[in-house]
Structure formats: C-alpha cells, structure tokens
C-alpha cells in the first residue's frame, strides 16, 4: 500500500491523466478530424495536456475540495 499522505497527489495523477487523455482526444477530433498521423498527434497532445494538467490538478484539487466543503456546510 501507498502511504496515506500521498492520496492527494495520486488523485491529481489519476484525474489529470484521464482528463488530459479524453480532452486531447476530443479536441483533436473536433479540430482536425481523423488525419493520417492521428495517433502520433494525439499522443503529443496528450503528453502536453498531462504536463500542464498534473501540476494544475495538484494545485486545484485541494482548493476544489475546500470550496465544496464550504458550500455544503449546514447553515448555523
């Protein structure tokens, strides 16, 4: 098992890899359609998306969790 202190990083890793995969695929299909070198172009786009997405998710996931907790607190 992986230490509990790495849970947030793992969540960011899984979320950013999945989201960058689907978003790069969707945007590439939308903008270019299926072209000859589609798979290589998609892998490049996915790699770049992940390089941007992982640090962003690492910073944004904790903020999103805090915002969700704040917005769902019962009124006193």
C-alpha positions in Angstrom: 0.0 0.0 0.0 1.0 3.6 -0.6 1.3 5.9 2.3 -1.9 7.9 3.0 0.0 11.2 2.8 0.2 10.7 -1.0 -3.5 10.4 -1.5 -3.9 13.9 -2.9 -1.1 13.5 -5.3 -2.5 10.2 -6.5 -5.9 11.7 -7.0 -4.4 14.5 -9.0 -2.3 12.0 -11.0 -5.3 9.8 -11.9 -7.6 12.8 -12.6 -5.2 14.7 -14.8 -4.1 11.6 -16.8 -7.7 10.6 -17.5 -8.9 14.1 -18.2 -5.9 15.0 -20.4 -6.5 11.8 -22.4 -10.1 12.4 -23.1 -9.8 16.2 -23.6 -6.9 15.9 -26.0 -8.7 13.2 -28.0 -11.9 15.2 -28.1 -10.3 18.5 -29.1 -8.1 16.8 -31.7 -11.1 15.1 -33.3 -13.1 18.3 -33.2 -10.3 20.4 -34.7 -8.6 18.1 -37.2 -10.8 15.0 -37.6 -9.1 11.7 -38.3 -5.9 12.5 -40.2 -3.1 10.3 -41.4 -0.9 10.8 -38.3 -3.7 11.0 -35.9 -2.3 8.6 -33.2 1.1 10.3 -33.0 -0.5 13.8 -33.0 -2.9 12.7 -30.2 0.0 11.2 -28.1 1.8 14.5 -28.4 -1.3 16.5 -27.4 -2.0 14.1 -24.5 1.6 14.4 -23.3 1.4 18.2 -23.3 -2.0 18.2 -21.7 -0.7 15.9 -19.0 2.4 18.1 -18.4 0.1 21.1 -17.8 -2.8 19.2 -16.2 -0.9 17.3 -13.5 0.5 20.4 -11.8 -2.8 22.2 -12.3 -4.7 19.3 -10.7 -2.2 19.1 -7.8 -3.0 22.8 -7.0 -6.7 22.8 -7.9 -8.0 19.6 -6.3 -7.4 20.7 -2.7 -9.0 24.1 -3.5 -12.0 22.4 -5.1 -12.3 20.1 -2.1 -12.3 23.1 0.3 -14.8 25.0 -1.8 -17.1 22.0 -2.0 -16.9 21.5 1.8 -17.5 25.2 2.4 -20.5 25.3 0.0 -22.1 22.3 1.6 -21.8 23.2 5.3 -25.1 23.3 7.1 -26.3 26.7 8.0 -25.9 27.6 11.7 
